[in-house]
Structures are given as structure tokens and as C-alpha cells.
Amino acid sequence: MEHNENVSAATVNIATYVPNDSEREKASNSYLMSVVAIMVGAPLPIVNMLATLFFYLGNRKASPYVRWHCTQALLSQLTVFIINAIGFTWTLRVVFGSLTITNLYIGYIITVVLFNIFEFIITVMAAIRVRKGQHMRWWFWGTLTDDISGKQIPVNTK
């Protein structure tokens, strides 16, 4: 396949892009999906991730701005899912299996609770800021999202 140097699309950095109202609402909703799912399936770690995944899949053809925020929300929920699934499985093995409560278990569960509180707070903050049109890039997941989606998004120049 031949590369054509004459074809170029206008792009802008995601951090300086000014989204329209519809984009802001969809991007904000990508974060709110996990918050709403917490109310439905708090004890089951998969519910939040599935809600965010379905929202992501439903917005695959949305604007790059919306896709970027859906990707960041999905990556954060994937991390939370893994951490919660380990804690959930460990707890089931303590309650119904032969494992006993140890200092390591207690420390892990405390860490899980603190991490979930932190993630809940930054998710609500992101939903509010993105709805106002402010780009919110999380330090860990933002870098991964840039690697997946890119920092530059195409701009309609028509």
C-alpha cells in the first residue's frame, strides 16, 4: 500500500479540543455508567465493568473525544474489576473454604476499599468536569488511553 503525503487531516490535541454539548454529555455518561452500576451490583465486581463495556461498545463510532473518555473509563473499570475480583474470590474462599483471615487478607481488603473510594471520587469528578467541557486525563489510565486512542483527534474543517 502506498502512502500519500498530500493527504492530511487537521488534528488537534485532545486536551485543547472543545467538544460540543452532545459530546460532553456522552463522555460524561461514560464515567457515570460505573457509578450507576455500583448501586445495582455492588457485591459483584463484574457488573460495573460490563456496564462500562456496553457503553463503550455502543459509542465505538462516536466522536474521537467521546471514544477517548469511554476508553479511559473502561480501562479504569478493568483495573477495578481485577482488584475487586481478587478480593471477592479471596473472601469467598475465607467464608466458604479452608482459608483463614490473615493480616495479609485484612490489608488487601482495606486496600481494595480505599482504592474503590478513590476511584469512585475521581470518577464523579471526571463526569462533572467532562460535562463542563474540561478534559480530565487520569495519570495512569490517561497514558494508556493515549496509547490506544492517541493524543491527537481529527477536527472537522468544513
Buried (B, 14 or more C-beta within 10 A) or exposed (E): EEEEEEEEEEBBEBEEBEBEEEBBEBBBBBBBBBBEBBEEBEEBBBBBBBBBBEBBEEBEEBBBBBBBBBBBBBBBBBBBBEBBBEBBEBBEEBEEEEEEEEEEBEEBBEEBEEBBEEBBEBBBEBBBBBBEBEBBBBEEBBBBBBEEBBBBBEEEEE
